[in-house]
Amino acid sequence: MKNKIKYFLITSSLALFVVFFIYYNKESKTNINLPAPNMFEDCDSLIDVYRSDLKVFRFTENLNIDSLINEIKIKMDPVLPNAKEKYYEMMSDPDFHIISDSTYNFFGEEIPYFNEIKNGVCRYKTFLNEDANLSKLFSNKINLIVYIDSDITYINQPNFTSPFIPIDFTVNPYDNSQWLLIGLHWFLGEDHAFYQSGQDFLRRRYDSIFLSSMVFNRLGYNYLSYNNMFNIDDDSFLAAMISEAKPYFFTKCMLPDVDDYRIFGFTKFTDLDGNVYDEMDFAITNESYFWKDIILKGDLLYSSNKDLKELYIIPGPAITCPSRLGVWIGYKILQSYYQNNQELTLREIMLESDYQKILNRSNYQP
């Protein structure tokens, strides 16, 4: 109970400290050096886009359905296998058609922010080529698969967990090609009827402006997983801040011209009392205070208390501060680490598991 009161006082004092009405220009860019890979030369050859959603739900009437399903299965079965009967069921299911029609009415045949994604993939390919093992393992194109699922219809069910990042990544075991699976029905904007029974902090993320950053966050996370970087035996708050920040740092390096509020999925909203709450404002304004007065003075840096991760690492509603404020601090530590050690490559930063070393050599002083 003491701990819970302690952390309640911490977050309450932080909430009182913040000034809520500082305007933040989201179009501004941060001038900071990054270990961003160079662009691969032939970008257009790197991505194979397959619109499963259009194939299944927007085919011409005179098309042979059986042949169409066979074609879809050839493409999709290596990573998303479905029986023919399942496709027939989907094609006749009114719920699927509502989801498909809504998504099509919103985006048509376009993928939002596709050029950003394509440019990021060009950098990602260069990043992979710098690692001999990964270059050989992931030698083929990246398949960008857009699909429709009925998962969104369960959003009001108590046992359904709405996705924080509604993008999946997998590798085709037959040819080692990488597959990014995007459900565009999760990016229709917070006011869309689909999301109204979901949690507010998730609804605000379901906007296409966050699509490209989520793509590379997922790629960064899977790169770390592939290298077993989440199995490090360190349960300190410092380790949590930096390890959870690495996919965001990776994303920024793949998308160096994208603003930080989009990299993080920080949002802006008005609370029940009419106060404007801007998560990016909060993070920028309170970075120094949170680091010096909360973390250092509170002797929290090496704590393994799970309450800290619940408050400042794990995604959740912004009650008294952004739920990922600790991840933001980790992100700033990584930026400072590179600024003061520019001989390092992105790969070296991502695979460094000595978090104390990162902090010491970062000279982080907000």
N, C-alpha and C positions, 0 to 999 in steps of 0.2 A: 504493500500500500504506500510506503514511504516513497518508493521509486516512482509510482504513478503520480503522486502529488508533486514530486520533484519535477517530473517532465511536464506536468500540467502548468506549473509555475514558469518553467522555461519557455513553453510555447506561448503562454499568456503574456509574459514580458516582451517576447519577440513581437507579438501582435500589436502591443501598445507602442512599440518603437517605430514601426513602419509608418510612413506617410503614404496614404492610399491614393492621393490625387496628383502624383507626379506624372506628367505625360511622357510616354515612351514612344518614340518614332520607330515603328517596326520595320521601316524600310531602310533604316540606317545600317551600315555595315561595320563590323569590328575589324580594325586594321591590326591583324596579328599574324605572325608567321606560322605556317602549318607545314608538317611533313606530307603535303598532298602529292600523290603520285602524278607524273605527267600523263597527258591524255594519250591513249593508244591511238595509232594512226588511223586505222580503218574501223571507225566506230560502228558504222551501219552494218557491218558483217558480224557483230558480236551478239546481237539480240534477235531471237526468233520469237515473234509475238504470235500467240495462238489464242483467238477469242472463242473459247469454249462456250461462253455465255451466248454469243451470237449464233454459233453453230447449232446449239441445242434448241434455242427458243425463237430464232428469227430466220428460219430457213424458208425458201420459196415453196409454195404449195405443190408445185408439180415435181418436187424432188422426191426420189425414192428414199423413204425414211430408213429402211433397212440398210441400204448402202451408206447413208449418212452416219448412222450409228456405228457401222463397221469402221468408217473413216475416223470417227471420234475416238473409238476404242483403241485403234492403232496408235494414235497420238497420246492418249491419256493413260492407258492401262499400265505403263511402266511405273507410274507413281500414284495415280488415282484410279485404281481398277474398279469398274462397275459392270454388272451384268447387263445384257441388252434389255432385260425386263425393267431394270432400274431407269434406264434412259427413256423408255416408253412411258413409264410412270411419271417421270419428271415432266415430260412434254405435255402430259394431259392434266397435270396437277395445277389447280387454279392458284394456289399459294405461290408456286414457283413463277407462274406467269405474272402475278402482281409484282413480285420482286424484280423480275426481268424487265417488265414494262417501266417500272419506276426508275430503274437504273439506266435504261436506254433513253428515257425521256430527259434524264439529267445530263448524260454524257454523250449520247448518240454512239457513234463508232470510234470516238476518240478515247485515248487514255490520258487523263489529266496529268500535266507536268511531265509528259513523256520525254521531251528534250532534256529536262533536268536528269531524269532517270538514265537516259542514253549517255549523257556526258559523264554521269557518275560511274556507269558501267565501264566506260573507257578508262577511267582512272583505276577502277577495281581490277580490270584486266592487267594493267601495268603492275599493280600491286602483287597480283598472283604470279606474274612472270618473274618477279624479283626473288621468288622462293622456288627453287628447282623442284622440290617435291610437289608443291601445289600446282605449279605450272604443268607438270606432267599429269597430275591427278585430274585437274579440271581443265582439260585441254580443248574442250568443245565450247559451243555457244552457250549463252545463258538463255533458257527458255522462260519467257514471260507469259504466264498462263492467266488469263482472266476468266473467272468462273462464277457461277451463281450457286448458292446453297440455301437451303431452307432453315439454316441455323438461326437466322435472325428472327424467325417466327417464335422462337423459344425465349426471347429476351425477358418476358414477364414471368417466366417459370422460376420458382425459388432455387432450383438446383442448377440453373444455367449460369455459367460464368461468361459474361461478355468479354470479348478479347480486348486487351490493352493495345496490342499491335496486331491487327487483323490481316497479317501477311504470313504465309508459311514458306519455308525453304526446305528443299530436299534434293537429293542427288539420285539421278537415274542409275541404278546398279548395272545396267547393261552397257552404257557407254560413258559413264562418269560425267555426264552433262549436268549442269546446275539448273534447278527449276525454282522459280519464284512464283508462288501462287497467290494471286490478288483477288479478293472478293470485293469488287467495286461497290457492291450493295452496302458496304460498311463505310462509305465515304460520301454520303449524300447531304451532309450538313446537320448540325445539331437540332434543327427545328423539324427535321423530317419525321413523319408519323411513325416510321419504323422504330425509332429510338426512344419514344416518349416515356415508356415504362422502365427505361434503363437508368442507371445512376448518372447524375448530372456531369460528374467529372469525366466520364467516358463519352457521353453524348457530345461534349464539346470537342473531343478529339476526332470524332467521326466526320471529318471534313477533308476534302481532297487536297487542301493546302498542306496537309501533313503527310501525304502519300509518299512522296519521294524520300523524305527523311526516314519514314518507317521502313522502306525497302532496304536502305543501307544500314539502318540499325539492326535489322534482322540478319543481314549479311555479316556485319561485324560481330554480332552475338554468336553466330554459327562458326565463324572463324575462331573465336575464343574457345568455343565448345570443342571444336575439332582438335585444338591443341591442349585440351584438358585444363584450361585456365580457371575453371570454376570449381576445381577439386583441391584448391590450395588450402592447407590446414591453417587458416588464419580467420578467426571469427570476430576480429576487432572492428570497431566502427570505421577506422581508417581504411582497412581492407575493403569493407563494404562500399564506402564512398568511391574509392578509386576503381575497383573492379567493375562496379555497376556503371561507372562513367565511361568506361572504355568503348562500348558500342556507340555512344554519342560522340566521342572524340573521333572514332573511326568514320562516323557519318559526316562530321564536319570536314574531314580530310577528303572524302569523296565528293562532297558538295560544298566547297569552300565559299561560294558566293551566296549561300542560303543563310538567312538570318537565324540567330540562335533560338528565337522563340519557336521557329518551325523545327529546328533540329531537336528540341526538347519536347515539342508538343505543348508548350506552355500556352495557356489560354487566358482570356479576359472575360469577366462576367460581372453582373450586378447582383448583389445579395438581396435578401428579403427586406433589408432596411434601406435599400436604395444606394448602398455604397458600391462604388466601382472597384473591383478587385482584379488586379493585373498581376499574374504570377511572374511574368518576366520582370516587371517593375520591382516586385518584392525581392526577387533573387538578386538583381543588380544593386538595389539600394541597401540591402541588408547583408551583402556578402561579408564585408569586414566585421560587422557586429556579430554575425552568427559565428564566424570563425574565432574571433578573439574573445568575445564575452560569453558565448554559449559553449562552444566546443573546448577551447583551451582553458578558460577560467573554470568551467564546469568539470574539467578533467575527464572528458568523454572520449578523447581520441582513441584510446586503447581499450575502451569498455567493450565487453561482449554482451551487454544487456540487449535482449531482443526488442525491448520497447523502443530503443533508438531507431532500429531498422523499420519498425512499424510506423514511426513518426516521420522519418526523414529519408527513407530509401525506397520502401515499397510503394507503388502507385496507389493513390487513394484520393478521397475528396480533400480539397484545401480548406481545412477548418480554421486554423490560425496561421498557417503558412503553407506554401506549396509542399505537397507530400514528398517530392523528390529533391528537396532543398539540399540534402546531404550529397546527392548525386551531382547536383550543380557545383558544389564545392569541389568534389572529386574531379569534375571536368575542368575547372579552373586550375587545379593543381597540375593536371596533365598538360594543359596549355603552358603553364609556367615551366614545367619540367622540360618541355621542348624548347621554349624560348631561351633557356639557360644552358641547353645542351643540344645545339642544332646539328651536331654531327650524328645524332641518332636518327635512325630510320623509323618509319611508322611501324614496321614489323617488330623492331626491337622494343618500342614503347608498348605495343600490344602484348608482347610475350614476357615483359618484365613482371615477375611475381613478387619481388621484394618491395613492398609498398613503403616501408620505411626509407629505403634508398630513394624511391621516387620523390617522397616528401622532402628528404634532406637535400637532394640535388635540384629540386625545383626552386628553392629559395622563395617559396610562396609567401607573399606578404601583402595581403589585400588592404 
